[in-house]
Amino acid sequence: MDIRAMRYFVAIVDHGSLTRAAEVVCVAQPALSQQLAALEDEFGVPLVHRGAKGVRPTEAGKTLYRHVRNILRQVEIAGADVRVAGAEVSGTVAIGLPTTAAAAFGMPLVRAVRQRYPQVRLQLFESMSGYISELLNQNRLDFAILFRDTASRAVEPEPLASEPLYLVGTPPGAAPRNRNASTIALKAIDGVPLVLPSGSQGLREVVERSFAKAGIALNVVADLDSLPFLLAAAREGLACTILPASSLGDDERGDGAVPRRRIVPELRRTLSLCWPRALPRSNAAEAVADVLREIVEARIAAGGSLAPPPRT
């Protein structure tokens, strides 16, 4: 199997269609089908399921896809490092950003990299942290910003900052004199109806761990992997949610905004720069990571919800 066959196979899986993949890689569809058949003969197993709605990888195909993506990424990094040795920093850097991190750091990062490293091409993927983690585990990103502080076999986190969590919304039956309080006890949220991101998200893991440690009931009435939906549910009084201050836009901070109270004892989530262990770090990725560290440090120095990461 050569590099060309690898690229063809990735295109087939990514687009789920031989016709579309042939257009993307600029080859005739019969030639692409022959390449796929040759791969299946080489490995002795079917690599895709063929159907009226296109193609999708078999379990063997998914395994090959993961390895091939990793190989192609390393080839790309090797080529970029060779080209920039002794020259200007350049190359493509793929970064994953959860929605809240993208809002806080996305455009400052684009502006700074564009000004400092004009030969670097950024690829920013914005989504919920569960999907970003999946891309990172598949070695499709150079690094990601995630709200986690624990390492794994696939990911090495570098803590950058932390921030406290707030209860957003008014708990049912809250006394009028407590509606405008700036804090709320964690035990007062025992059994309160909540909407939260699903279990694969870093924020959910922090909340579940904290509630379990405090011995109180976590009453999740809906899993919403959407920041606008979480805020809308709290604003309409359907349920409360738990978010950091950075998740609240300007329209959620003025008069008439949905109430928010800092939870005490304090719940914090850690913002980390996460590297895939299976990929070498390119010069361009290291340079962009340095820019991101500077942006986070400046945000901490300016005050607000971000603070230095907890000491380990």
N, C-alpha and C positions, 0 to 999 in steps of 0.2 A: 504493500500500500504506500503510495507516494503522497507528497504534499497536495498535489492537484486533486487526487481522489478524496483526500480528507476534506478539502474545501467544498468539493461537490456534495459530499455526504452531509456536511453541516448545513449547506444551503437547502438541501432536500428536507431535513428535519425542521429547520427554522421556518420554512415557508409552507410545509405540509402539502406541497404540490410539486410534481415533477415539471409541470409546465412553467410555473412561476420561478422555480429554482433554475431552470434552463435559461429563462430570461435574465435572471440576476447574474449568473456566471457566464452568460454570453456563449452558450453552446447549444447545439440542436438537441431537442428532447430525446430523440433516439440514441444519441451518443451518451447522454446523461443516464438513460435507462441501462445502457450497456455497462457503464461504469458501476452502477449500483449492483447489477447482476454479477459483475466480476468480483465485487467486494463480498457479496453473499457466498459466491463459490469459494473465495479465499478463506473465509471464516467457517464455512460449512453450516451456517444457520441463517434463517431469514432475519433481515435487519429492519424491515418495515412491513406494516400491514397495508395492503392496497385495497382501496374501496372507492365507491362512487363519489365520496366527498374528499378524496385526496389520499394522502399517505400519512401514517403515524408510526413512530418507532416501536418495535418490539422491545422486550426487556433486554435482549442482547443489543439491539440498536441503541437503547438509552445508555447502556454501559459503554459502548463504543463512542457514542456522542460525547460523553463526559471526558473520556481520555483524549479524543481528537481535539476538543475545544482547548484542553490544557496544552496539548502539543502545539497547536497553531498559535496560541497566545505566547508560548515560550519562543517560537520561531520569530514572531513579530517583535518581541522584546529584544531578542538577540540581534536582529537586524537594526533596530533603532539604536541600540547601544554601540554597535559597530560604526554606524553612520555618524553618531554624535561624538565619538571618542575624539577629544581634543577640539571639538567644535561647539557651536551653540546648542543649548539644550533644546531638543525637539522630540516629536513623537506623539502618539495618542495615549491619553490617560483616561481610563474608564472609572468613574466614581459613583457609588451608590449613596443616596441621601434620603432618609425618611422625610416625610412631608414637613414636619416641624423644623428639622435641621436645614432643609432646602430653603425654607422661608427666611431663616436667620442667616445662613452662610452662603447660599447658592450664588446670588448675584455679586456679593463682595469677592467671592472666590473667582468668578468668571472675569470680573474687572481686573483684579490683581494679576491673575495669570496672563491675561491678554496684554497687560502693560509690561510685565516683567519677562515673560517667555512667549513672545509672539509666534514662535515656531511650534508651540505645544498645542495640540488639538484636544480639547476637553470633550468627554462624553459623560453627561450627567444623567443618571437614572433616578427619578423621584418616585417613590412609592411607599407603602407601609413597610415597617422594618422587617416583617416576616418574609416578604418577597425579596427585599434587599439581601437578607441573610441567605436566601436560596441562591441568588446570583453569585454571592461571594463564595458559597460552598462549591459552586460549579466552576469556579475560577474564571468567571466572566468579568470580574472587576479587578482593577489594580488595588483598590482599597475602598472602604466604605465608612461612613459615620453611622454608628449604631449606639443604641442606649443599652450597653451591656458592660460588665466589668469582669466577666469570667472567661478564661481561655478555653479552647477546645482543641481537638486534634487537627481541625481544619482552619481555625482562626486564631490569630494572635492579637488581642486588644491592647491598645495604648491609651489609657485614660487621659482625657483632655480637660474635662470640667464636670461639674455636677450642678444640679439645681433642685429646689424643693418642689413637692407636689401639692396641689390644691384640690379641694373639693369644689366643683363647679356646679352651681344649682342650689336650690333650697330643699333640704330634707323634709319629707312629709311630717307634719306635726311640730315643726320647729317653732319655738316660742317667739312671739313678735320681737321681744327685746334682744333675741339672739340672731335675728335675721341679718343684721348688719355687722356682726362680729367679724374681726379680721382673722381669727383662728377657729379651729374646731378640733376637739379631741378625737383621736383615732377611734376610741371605743364608742363615740357617739355615732359612728357610721355603721355600727353593728346592725346588719340586716337591712340597711337602707337600699332601696332599689337603685341599681347602677347600670349604666351602659358603658362598656369598655371595649378597647381593641381585643381581638381574639387572642387565644393562648399563645400564638407564635410570636407575638409582639413583645418587645423588651419592656414596655410600660406595664403590660399585664403581668409579666413575671415578677416585677417589683411589687406590685399591689398584692398579688397572691401570696408572695413570701411574707410580706409585712402583716397581712391579716392573719395568716396562719401562726406567725410568731406571737401575735397579740392574743390569739385564741378567740377571735371574733368571726362572725359569719359574713362571708362575701356573697351578696345577693345580686348576681348579674342577670338582668332581665333581657339583655340583648347584646350580642357581639357585633360591634360596628367598626369595621376597618376603614373608617372615613372620618377625618377630623371635622369637616362641616356637619356631618350627621351627629357626631358626639355633641357638638356645641348646640345644634338645633334641638336635640332631645332635652338638653339641660335648660335651654332658653324657653321651651314650651312647657316645662314642668313635667315632662313624661318620666324623667328619672334624672338623677345626678350623674356626673362623671368625675373622673380624677385625671387631671392634666397638669403639666408644668406651666408656669407663667408665659414661657416663650410660645406656647401654643395659642395664646389668646391674642387675637389681632387688636388693632386700635379700637375697632368698634365694640370690643368686649371689655374695654377698660374705662369708658366714660360713664356719664350719668345714664341711668337706666339699663346698664349692662347687667348680664346675668351675674348673680352674686358668686364670689369665690372666696374661699377661706383656706388659709395655710393649715395643713394638717399637723397636729402635734400629738405625741413626739414626732419629730420631723421625718417625713418620708422623702428620700432623694433618689434621683436616677442619675447614673453616670454616663456622660457622653464620651465615647471612645472612638479613636481612629483604629479600624480593624483591618488587618492584613491577612490575605490568604497564605497559609504556610507553604502551599504547593507551588506558588509562583515566585520567581526571583523578582526583586524590586528594581525596576528600571530607573535610570537616572532621572527621567522626566517625572516618574511617579514620586520619587523622593523629593524632587524640587517642588512639585505641587503640594505635597504633604507639608513641607516647610511653610509654604504660604498659608495653608489652612491653620497650622499651629499658631502662626502670628495673628491671624484674624481672631481666633478664639481667645488668645491671650489679651488682645486689645479689648475684646468684648468684656472679659472678666475685669480688666482694669477700669473700664468705664462704668462699672456697677451694674445693677439689674439683678436678674435671677441667677446668672451663671456665677460659679465660684470655682476655685481650684479643686481638682479631683481629690477624693479622700485618700489619705496616706495608707499604704498597705504594709 
